[in-house]
Amino acid sequence: MARTLVVAAIVVTAAIGTGAALLVANARAPIAAPTSSPPLTTTKVVKVDLADTQDFSGTLGFGAAQPVKGTGAGLLTQLPKAGDTTDRGTALYRVNDRPVPVFFGGTPLFRKLEKLEDVGRDVAVVADNLAELGYVIGPRAKDPEETAYTDALAAAVKRWQRDTGLEQTGTLDVGQVLVLAGPVRVNAVKAQLGDEVAGELMTVTSTTKVVTMPVAATEVSKLRVGAAVTVVRPDAKEVPGTITAVGTTAVEEQNGQGTPKLDVAVTPADASAVADLDAAAVRVKITTETRAGVLAVPVGALVALREGGYAVQLPGGELKAVETGMFAKELVEITGAGVEAGLEVVTTS
């Protein structure tokens, strides 16, 4: 038994000695030096056109709804439906079962037109619309404020009344014609059959779909009417558009927090491209600034200097101080002494 223990001890001692010898041998073995440095990634300074594009959230629809009030006396006997649109000279509703046609203009009828002494803008609206509808109205003054209700104009009114099923009086009274600023789409009907016509009848919108987007007052200065934009539909399809209006009244959020915003209107260039959408949340991509023919490098080529500012590094290690300009599309505009198109610089991307 004692002999067995001695043998075991000798084996363990031998094993420890062998391990120690191996550790010493490994400690003395030289560490192989790397064969070469990792290659540098380089790029060249390029001359390009840069554009700064921002995304804004908006809502596609028919724009803000405006109320339409009836005038005159009588009871409503026919009303339009939501979605109906107006045409010049056609009736939008009926009062006492008589049609009330639509004229386009800026001055509603506020008095009965029946004699030559009736002169003014309301007379001009009647003359303009009858002329657009193809009726001969006779000579008239060039200034709307001097347009008179002549016998020729009264005769044209009478012919138009005959053609539209109205009583042929040759005169026009308050409430017999509804004057709107232009073609509209009925948004919602407020009145009911049997109501007095003098009151709010409906709300209307533009017939053209527009995108309304609230923009922070601090950002609006970057936008201009007529600028080309891109409307991104919910299905990611892109539709060209144009900024058609920039609001002038800033609206604060209900809780009073955040930056006041103004509404900016964008009209799609092709109405058929959004014909399948009555209302939808969309994005609008707007180029707010452009820089043509500038020198640029990837953002990863910029080296932050300890003393402040930036530089670009040449493959040999030399640093060239640069001034940065616009950042766009992962590129940055740079200028500096000795920096020109084609110059090779180190980059991380």
C-alpha positions in Angstrom: 0.0 0.0 0.0 2.8 2.5 0.9 4.6 1.6 -2.3 1.6 2.5 -4.4 1.3 6.0 -2.8 5.0 6.7 -3.5 4.6 5.8 -7.1 1.5 8.0 -7.4 3.4 10.9 -5.8 6.2 10.5 -8.3 3.8 10.6 -11.2 2.1 13.8 -10.0 5.4 15.5 -9.3 6.5 14.6 -12.8 3.4 16.0 -14.3 3.7 19.3 -12.4 7.3 19.5 -13.5 6.4 19.0 -17.1 3.7 21.6 -17.0 6.0 24.2 -15.4 8.6 23.5 -18.1 6.0 24.1 -20.8 4.9 27.4 -19.2 8.5 28.6 -19.1 9.0 27.6 -22.7 5.9 29.4 -23.8 6.8 32.5 -21.8 10.1 32.6 -23.6 8.6 32.2 -27.1 8.7 35.4 -29.1 5.3 37.0 -30.1 4.9 37.2 -33.9 4.7 40.8 -35.2 1.8 41.7 -37.5 2.7 41.2 -41.1 1.1 44.6 -42.2 -1.1 47.5 -41.1 -4.8 47.4 -42.0 -5.5 49.2 -45.3 -6.9 52.7 -45.2 -10.3 53.5 -46.7 -10.1 56.5 -48.9 -12.4 58.6 -51.0 -12.1 61.6 -53.3 -13.4 65.1 -52.8 -16.2 65.6 -55.4 -18.0 68.5 -56.9 -21.8 68.0 -56.6 -25.1 69.8 -56.1 -26.5 69.3 -52.6 -30.1 69.7 -51.5 -31.5 69.8 -48.0 -34.8 68.0 -48.0 -37.2 68.0 -45.0 -40.3 65.8 -44.4 -43.5 67.3 -43.1 -46.7 65.6 -42.0 -50.0 66.6 -43.7 -53.5 65.6 -44.3 -54.9 65.0 -47.8 -58.5 66.2 -48.3 -60.5 69.0 -49.9 -59.2 71.7 -47.6 -60.9 73.7 -44.8 -64.7 73.7 -44.9 -66.5 77.1 -45.1 -70.1 77.8 -44.2 -72.8 78.8 -46.7 -75.7 80.9 -45.5 -79.0 81.3 -47.4 -80.6 84.7 -47.9 -84.1 85.9 -48.8 -87.3 84.4 -47.6 -89.0 81.0 -48.0 -88.7 77.4 -47.0 -86.2 74.9 -48.2 -87.8 72.3 -50.4 -84.7 70.6 -51.8 -81.1 70.3 -50.6 -77.9 68.9 -52.1 -76.0 65.8 -50.8 -72.5 65.7 -49.4 -70.1 65.3 -52.2 -72.2 67.3 -54.8 -70.3 70.0 -56.7 -71.5 73.3 -58.1 -71.7 74.5 -61.7 -72.2 78.1 -62.8 -75.9 78.8 -63.5 -77.2 75.5 -62.1 -79.3 75.2 -58.9 -77.7 74.1 -55.6 -81.0 74.0 -53.7 -84.7 75.0 -54.0 -86.7 77.5 -52.0 -90.5 77.3 -52.2 -89.9 74.8 -54.9 -88.0 77.3 -57.0 -84.4 76.6 -58.0 -81.7 78.9 -56.6 -78.8 78.9 -59.2 -75.2 79.5 -58.5 -73.2 82.5 -59.8 -69.5 82.9 -59.2 -68.1 86.2 -58.0 -67.1 88.3 -55.0 -70.2 90.3 -54.3 -73.5 88.7 -53.3 -76.8 90.2 -54.3 -77.8 92.5 -51.5 -80.7 94.4 -53.3 -83.3 93.9 -56.0 -81.8 94.7 -59.5 -84.4 96.1 -61.7 -83.6 99.5 -63.1 -80.8 101.5 -64.8 -80.0 103.4 -61.6 -78.8 100.1 -60.0 -75.0 100.4 -60.5 -72.2 98.5 -58.8 -70.3 95.3 -58.2 -73.3 93.1 -57.7 -74.6 94.1 -61.1 -71.1 93.3 -62.5 -71.4 89.8 -61.0 -74.7 89.2 -62.9 -73.2 90.6 -66.1 -70.1 88.4 -65.8 -71.9 85.2 -65.2 -74.5 85.7 -68.0 -71.7 86.5 -70.4 -69.8 83.3 -69.3 -73.0 81.3 -69.9 -73.2 82.6 -73.4 -75.9 85.4 -73.2 -75.6 88.7 -75.0 -75.6 91.4 -72.3 -74.9 94.5 -74.5 -72.2 97.1 -73.8 -71.0 97.6 -70.2 -68.6 99.7 -68.2 -65.0 98.4 -67.8 -65.0 99.3 -64.1 -67.2 96.8 -62.1 -68.2 99.6 -59.8 -69.7 101.5 -62.7 -71.6 98.5 -64.2 -75.3 99.4 -64.7 -78.4 97.3 -64.9 -79.1 98.2 -68.5 -82.2 97.2 -70.6 -79.9 94.8 -72.5 -78.7 93.2 -69.3 -82.3 92.9 -68.0 -83.3 91.2 -71.3 -80.4 88.8 -70.9 -81.6 88.0 -67.4 -85.1 87.3 -68.7 -83.8 84.9 -71.4 -81.7 83.1 -68.8 -84.7 82.8 -66.4 -86.7 81.3 -69.2 -84.0 78.7 -70.0 -83.6 77.7 -66.3 -87.3 77.5 -65.4 -87.5 80.6 -63.3 -90.2 83.2 -63.5 -89.4 85.5 -66.4 -89.3 88.9 -64.7 -86.1 90.4 -66.0 -85.2 91.3 -62.4 -83.2 89.7 -59.7 -83.9 89.9 -56.0 -82.0 88.9 -52.9 -82.0 85.2 -52.4 -82.8 84.3 -56.0 -79.2 83.6 -56.8 -76.4 82.2 -54.6 -73.1 83.9 -55.2 -70.0 81.8 -54.4 -66.3 82.6 -54.9 -65.9 79.7 -57.3 -66.7 76.0 -57.8 -67.2 74.2 -54.5 -67.9 70.7 -53.2 -70.6 70.2 -50.5 -68.9 69.0 -47.4 -71.9 68.6 -45.0 -75.5 69.7 -45.1 -76.6 71.6 -42.0 -80.2 72.6 -42.8 -83.2 70.4 -43.1 -86.1 70.4 -45.6 -88.8 72.9 -44.3 -86.3 75.2 -42.6 -86.2 78.9 -43.3 -83.7 79.6 -46.0 -82.1 82.5 -44.0 -79.5 80.6 -42.0 -76.6 78.2 -42.3 -77.4 75.8 -45.1 -74.2 73.7 -45.5 -70.4 73.7 -45.4 -68.4 73.6 -48.6 -64.8 73.0 -49.6 -62.7 73.3 -52.7 -63.3 70.8 -55.5 -59.6 70.2 -55.7 -57.8 67.9 -53.3 -55.1 69.6 -51.3 -52.7 68.6 -48.6 -52.9 70.7 -45.5 -49.8 70.6 -43.3 -49.1 72.5 -40.1 -45.6 74.0 -40.1 -43.9 75.6 -37.2 -43.8 79.4 -37.5 -40.0 79.2 -37.3 -39.8 76.9 -40.4 -42.3 78.7 -42.7 -39.7 81.2 -43.9 -38.1 78.3 -45.8 -41.3 77.7 -47.8 -42.6 79.7 -50.8 -45.7 79.6 -52.9 -44.9 77.9 -56.2 -42.2 75.6 -54.9 -42.2 72.0 -56.2 -42.7 69.3 -53.6 -43.3 65.6 -53.4 -46.4 64.1 -51.7 -45.9 60.6 -50.3 -49.1 58.6 -50.2 -49.9 56.1 -47.4 -48.9 53.3 -49.9 -45.5 55.0 -50.4 -46.3 56.2 -53.9 -44.9 59.6 -54.7 -46.9 62.3 -56.4 -45.4 65.7 -57.5 -47.1 68.7 -56.1 -46.8 72.5 -55.6 -47.1 74.8 -52.5 -50.2 76.8 -53.3 -50.7 78.8 -50.1 -48.8 79.7 -46.9 -50.9 80.7 -44.0 -50.3 84.0 -42.2 -52.1 83.3 -38.9 -50.2 81.2 -36.4 -52.2 78.8 -34.2 -51.0 77.6 -30.8 -51.6 74.1 -29.6 -54.6 73.7 -27.2 -52.4 73.2 -24.2 -50.3 76.2 -25.0 -47.2 74.1 -25.3 -44.9 73.9 -28.4 -44.2 76.2 -31.3 -47.2 78.1 -32.9 -47.9 76.7 -36.4 -49.3 77.9 -39.7 -51.1 75.9 -42.3 -49.4 75.4 -45.6 -51.4 74.1 -48.6 -50.0 71.7 -51.2 -51.8 70.8 -54.4 -51.0 67.5 -56.2 -50.0 68.1 -59.8 -52.1 65.2 -61.0 -55.5 65.0 -59.4 -56.0 61.5 -60.7 -53.0 60.3 -58.7 -55.0 60.8 -55.5 -58.5 60.2 -56.9 -58.9 57.1 -54.8 -58.3 58.9 -51.5 -60.9 61.2 -50.0 -58.9 61.8 -46.9 -55.5 60.4 -45.8 -52.4 61.1 -43.7 -49.5 61.8 -46.0 -45.9 63.1 -45.9 -44.6 66.0 -47.9 -40.9 66.1 -48.9 -39.8 69.7 -49.5 -36.4 70.9 -50.6 -35.7 73.8 -48.4 -32.2 74.7 -49.6 -29.9 73.9 -52.5 -26.2 74.4 -53.1 -24.9 74.0 -56.6 -21.4 72.9 -57.6 -19.9 72.6 -54.1 -17.0 70.4 -52.9 -18.1 67.6 -50.7 -16.9 64.4 -48.9 -18.7 61.7 -46.9 -19.4 62.8 -43.3 -17.1 60.0 -42.2 -14.1 61.8 -43.8 -14.3 64.7 -41.3 -11.7 64.7 -38.4 -12.6 66.7 -35.3 -9.7 68.8 -34.2 -8.7 69.1 -30.6 -8.5 72.9 -30.9 -12.0 73.0 -32.5 -13.2 72.7 -36.1 -12.6 70.0 -38.6 -10.0 68.7 -41.0 -9.6 66.0 -43.7 -6.7 63.5 -43.5 -4.6 62.7 -46.5 -3.4 59.1 -47.0 0.1 60.1 -45.8 -1.3 61.4 -42.5 -1.3 65.1 -43.2 -4.4 67.0 -42.0 -6.0 69.8 -44.0 -8.3 72.2 -42.1 -11.7 72.7 -43.7 -14.8 74.7 -43.2 -18.1 72.8 -43.3 -21.3 73.9 -45.0 -24.5 72.0 -45.9 -25.0 68.4 -44.7 -27.2 66.4 -47.1 -27.4 62.8 -48.3 -24.6 61.7 -46.0 -22.3 64.2 -47.6 -20.9 67.5 -46.2 -19.9 70.6 -48.1 -16.3 71.6 -47.4 -13.9 74.4 -48.3 -10.3 75.0 -47.4 -6.8 75.8 -48.6 -5.6 73.1 -51.1 -9.0 71.3 -51.1 -10.2 70.6 -54.6 -12.1 68.1 -56.6 -10.2 64.8 -56.9 -8.2 65.2 -53.7 -7.9 61.8 -52.0 -8.8 61.7 -48.3 -9.2 59.1 -45.6 -12.8 58.1 -44.6 -14.5 55.8 -42.3 -17.5 55.3 -44.6 
